[in-house]
Amino acid sequence: SQAWYLQKCDKFQGSNNLKIKFYKNRWQVHPKAEPNRDTLIYYLWKTINHPYTGQFHTYEIEPSKDSHEFESNLRVDESVKEEIKKSAIMSYLLFEDAKIVIDEMSPKERLGEFIDDETKFRSNSVGKSMIGLLAGHAICAGYIDSIDSKLNDWPLIEKTLYHDQKLIDLLNMNAGDHKHVTDVAMWDGTSNDDENLARYMHMMKDKKKSKPKYNYHGLLPNIVFNYIKHKTYLKHKRTDKFDKFLEDVFQRHIKIKNSVIFFKNKKLPDEGNANSMFYADKYDYLRIAKSIMDDYQNN
């Protein structure tokens, strides 16, 4: 509510003994920053707890009943140990010849005090890749015809510049929307990552597509994600099968061992509420990566 913001409840107000550098108007560490350990601790705490703060509901996919188990043949790599000791890297896995051969976590004196093997890490831009993965599965499962399908059967994008565009152009960030959307926001300064997709589509009404050029941002994967949601609804005689679709991919195909999470906008009951921000533990990220490579190699 407005009162919540007026009382600055969105700002950290606890006491602490850390020397934290706060980055103005940024939710996370600035990409060009060189933060001290105390600052990293604060932003790590903020990041890994984000799905549980109540700001979002979630699509949480429960573990598979027959999760894929990895074999290991571990070796020590001193260069990895040295790098992880001084950097902000939380986890390092090397998968080689069908086995995990390096498995390192940030040491206790760095960040390891706050994470373990089941900590769910925030995807950030990898969430965009997750939507590409799901789009491929939606095509294979028959919900969407092909990567060249147009999204014209979806009322939410009617009369916007995304109408009459191919799915592949949205996946490739090549939708001709660079005059209206930046990498972090609409041109009017509104964040495009976690707000009301229906409102954004209303803002994009009657906007004209420019000559396409690569324009990397968070709005397009959310459009694609919600189009997948729309198609799983239509294909089953207007019965919502979106949760089942996510379970088919992550439980039965990838075979995750722990739950994984996508954000859901709690302000919206249904249309446009799926968000590409994704959380999984380090081994389930590896299960997803292995599944992608297996599928690719098997055509």
Stockholm file with secondary structure:
# STOCKHOLM 1.0

chainA/1-299         SQAWYLQKCDKFQGSNNLKIKFYKNRWQVHPKAEPNRDTLIYYLWKTINHPYTGQFHTYEIEPSKDSHEFESNLRVDESVKEEIKKSAIMSYLLFEDAKIVIDEMSPKERLGEFIDDETKFRSNSVGKSMIGLLAGHAICAGYIDSIDSKLNDWPLIEKTLYHDQKLIDLLNMNAGDHKHVTDVAMWDGTSNDDENLARYMHMMKDKKKSKPKYNYHGLLPNIVFNYIKHKTYLKHKRTDKFDKFLEDVFQRHIKIKNSVIFFKNKKLPDEGNANSMFYADKYDYLRIAKSIMDDYQNN
#=GR chainA/1-299 SS CHHHHHTTTTSCCCCCSCCCCCCTTCSSCCTTCCCCHHHHHHHHHHHHTGGGSSSCEEEEECCCTTCCCCEECCCCCHHHHHHHHHSSCCEEEEEETTEEEEEEECCTTTTGGGCCTTCCEECTTHHHHHHHHHHHHHHHTTSSCCTTCBCTTCGGGTTBTTTTCBHHHHHTTCSSCTTTBCSSBBTTSCBSSSSCHHHHHHHTBTCCCCSCCCCCCSHHHHHHHHHHHHHHHHTTTTCCCHHHHHHIIIIIIICCSSCEEEEECTTCSSTTCEEEEEEECHHHHHHHHHHHHHHHHTC
#=GC SS_cons         CHHHHHTTTTSCCCCCSCCCCCCTTCSSCCTTCCCCHHHHHHHHHHHHTGGGSSSCEEEEECCCTTCCCCEECCCCCHHHHHHHHHSSCCEEEEEETTEEEEEEECCTTTTGGGCCTTCCEECTTHHHHHHHHHHHHHHHTTSSCCTTCBCTTCGGGTTBTTTTCBHHHHHTTCSSCTTTBCSSBBTTSCBSSSSCHHHHHHHTBTCCCCSCCCCCCSHHHHHHHHHHHHHHHHTTTTCCCHHHHHHIIIIIIICCSSCEEEEECTTCSSTTCEEEEEEECHHHHHHHHHHHHHHHHTC
//
